[in-house]
Amino acid sequence: MNLEEYFARTGYKGSTEKQDLETLTDIFQHHIRAVPFENLSIHCGEKITLELEHVYNKIVRRKRGGWCMENNQLLGWVLKSLGYDTSFLGAYVFNPHQNAYATLMTHLVVKVVIDGKAYVVDGGFGVSYQMWQPMELVSGKDQPQAPGVFRFTEKNGVWYLEKMRRKQYIPNQSFSNSDLLEKKECRKVYMFSLEPRTVEDFRFQCTYLQTSPDSLFTKKSICTLQTTDGFRALIGWTLTETTYNYKENMDLVEFVTLEDEEVEKTLKEKFNVTLERKLVPINVKGSYTI
């Protein structure tokens, strides 16, 4: 494991000398545009493990992506190796279909402190809820970014993340009522406390999420990657390409349904992902919006 190999994977060629917000943002943006948020291992007979060396080998050497426990663990290692003051936090993800936060802490994020200011760095959420810049950990302040306006709100020691989106233009009207489309303008994303966590706190969740029939991740095969002007997502056989601010206060959302034989070719061409085992796509309706 070495930083040069990681930076070759993400294409980052900037400075590593300064532990400032500008450098952090640049490293972070290179990560989310090179490393997909994906759960494809579950659907091609591989086991997801949390050992850092395994995560490094999967993402850096095999050029795969991962979910939050993989992406953010790797990011945390990179930032700590560079001298940043980093720690892990655990979050409870909001389920829009149940209109409730999960009861299981399944989402791992990174907290970074720079010059006394705390920031949340999350490279493992994907689709339109993927932040593009570290978010300052401050309550009630709108933080506009390319994907939309994010905001933290703190109540009694619990922090809540929400996001306000733009209007959506969907050329393929047969998808205008797709369950993948977020209908609300303002969406709750997750809640968390500032209690420091370790990777060990996520062992059970890692197993549960890839084996339980109730898990979102066993119901959908997901691969999503941020681009310079939006994001791409392949969920089951549905490929979505979103362009932020395509027109004033409007995002362009393009849908296409792939045939079986197009799935792996699309993974290679659109996400730079080559699988070693046969993928079995799946997309059970509900519980996931882009």
N, C-alpha and C positions, 0 to 999 in steps of 0.2 A: 504494500500500500504506500503510494507516495503522491504528493500534491501535483507534481508535474504531469503524471499520468491522468489524474482527475481533470486538470485544466485542459489537457489535450482532448479529453472526452467532451467537455462543454464548450471548447473553443475560446476560453478566456485567455487573453494575452496582456491584461493590464497589470498594474502594480500589485504586489503582495506585501509591500513594506508598511503601508499605513493601515491602522485599524480604525478607519473612519466610516461614516455612513455612506459616502459616495462609493468607496471600494466595495463595501458590503452589498450595496444595491446592484453594482455591476456584476459581481460574482453570482449573486442570487438570480439575476435576470438571465445570465448565460445558462444557469442550471435549468430553469423552468422551460427554456426554449430548446434544450438539447435532450433532457431526460423526461420521458413521458410519466404521467401518473397512470399506472395500469395494474390490472389484477390478472393478467393473462395466464400466469402460472397456474392459477386455480383451474383453468379451463383447458390446460394442455398437460395435465398429469404431473406437475411439479409441486413441490412443497415450498412454501414461503417460510424462511427462518429469519431470526433477528440477529444472528451473529454478524458483527460488523464486517469481518473478512468476507463472509458469504455475500453480504449486501454490496460490498465494494466490487467483488468479482463479477457479480450479476450486472451492476449498473455501469461500471467503468470498463471492464474487459469484454463482457458479452454484449455491451451496448443495449441493454434492456432498460426498462423503467422500473417503477415499483409503486407501492402505496405509501401512505404517510410515514409509517414506521420504518420504511426503508429510505425514502427520499430525505426525510428530515433528520434521520440518524446520520446519514452520510454528510448532509450539509453541516450538522452540528460538529462532526469530526473535522471537516475541512476548516470551519471557522475557528474552532478551538486550536487547531494546529497552527493557524495563522496568528494566534495570540488574542483573539476576541474573548470577551467575558461572556460565556454561553452557558445555558442550562436548558433542560427539557421541561415542558408543561404538558398536562393531559387535558383533553377537551371532550365534551359530550356533544355529538353532532345532532343538529335539528333535523327531524323527519317531517317534511311538509305534508305528507299524506296522512300522518297520524297527528299532525299539528302539535308535536311534543318533542322535547329533547330526549335523546337516548338515555337509558338508565345505566348503560355500560360505557366506561371511559375508553373510547376506541381511537381517538385522534391524538397523535403526538405532534407537538409543535416546538419550535426553538425560540427561546428568549435570549436576546443579545443586549447587553448594556454598554453604551458608548458615552463617555463623558457624563456619567450619572443619569443618562436618559435610557429608559428601557424600550425595546422594540420587539415586536413579534415577527418572526421570520417563518413563513409556512410555505414550503415548496411541495406540499403533498395533498392538495385538495382537488386541483384540476378544474376543468370546464370554466364557466364564467365566474366561479367563486374563488378562483386562484388569484391571490394578490400578486401584483407585479413589483411592488416595492415593500421593503420592511415597513410595518405599521407602528407608529409611536403608540406606546401603551398609555393612553390618556383617555379619560372618559368624556363622552358627549361631543367630541370634535369630529366633524366631517373630514375625511381624508380622501379627496378625489384622486383616482388613478384611471388609467386607460380602460380597465374593465367596468368601471362605474364608481360610485361613491361608497366607500367603506366607513364603518363607524363602530367604535367600542363604546359600550355603556357599562358602568360598574354599579352594582347594587349589593350592599352587605357582603363585600369581599368576593362576589361572583362577577366575572366579566362576561359580557355578551358581545358577539360579533354579528353585525348585520350588513347587508349590502343593498343599495338602491341601484336599479338598472335603468337603462334607456328603453325606449320603445323598440319593437322588433319588426323588421320587414322580412317576410317569408315568401319568396317568389313561388315556391312549390306549395300551392294552397292545400294540397292533399295532406300536408303535415301541419296545417294551421292549428289543429286541435290535438296534436301529438302529446302524449303524456310526458314526453321528454321536455317539453317547453315549460318554462317557469311562467306562470300566469300573473303572479303578484309583482308589483313594482318594487316593493321593499321585502326582502327575504332574510329571515334569521338564518345564520350559518352554524354557529356553535357557541357553547358556553364553557368557561374554564375558571379555575382558581390559580393563584400564583404559587401554589405549593410545588416545590421542585419534584420532578419525577425522574425515574431511571427507566432504561429499556426493560428492566426486569418487571416493571409495573404493567407491561403490555404483553407478557408471555401468554396468558390465558386468552386475551382478546385476539391475538394473532392466530391462535389455533381455532377459536370459535368462528371468526369471520370467514375462514376458508373452508369450514366443514359444516356449519349449521345450515339447515334448509331455510331458516328464518333470516339468514344474513343477506344483505343487499348484494354482497360480492359473490355469492354462489348463484344468485338469480340473474346476474348480468355480467357479460364479458365487456370490460371497459379499457379503452386506451385513449388518452387525451393528452394533447401537447399544445403548449402556448406558442404562438407565432409572433412576428414583429407587429402585427396589426389585429390580432384576435386569437382564436384557438381552433383546433380541430378535435373532433371526438369520434371514435368508432365504438358504438354500443350495440352489441350483437351484430346485426347486418346493416345498421343504420349509420351512415357517415354524415357528420355535420361539420360544416365549415362556417365559422362566425367571424365577421369583420366588424370591429368596434368603430363607432362613429362613421359609418358608411355615408350617412347624411346627418345633418345636424340633429343631435339627440336621438339618433336612430341607428341600431345595429342591424347588419345584414345577416340573416341566418339561412344557410342553404342546406337542404337535406337531399340525400340520395340513398336508395336501398340497394345494397350489393347482393350479387349472387355468391353462392358458396365459394366458387373458384376465384372470386375477386378479393376475398377477405385478406388472405396472406400477402398477396401482391400489394394491396392498399396499405397494409401495415408497413411494408418495406418502403414504398414510395412516399407515403405521407408522414410516417412516424419514425422511419429509419430503424424499424424493429424487425429482426429476423428470428423466428422461433425455431428451437431445436426439435420440438415435438409438435404433433398435429393439434391444432386448436379446434375446439368444439364451441362455436359461438352460441350465446344464449342471451335472450332479452325478455325476461318475464316483466310484464307491465307493472308500473308503479314504483314509488320510493326513490326515484332519481330524476332530477331535472338539470338541464344544462344552462 
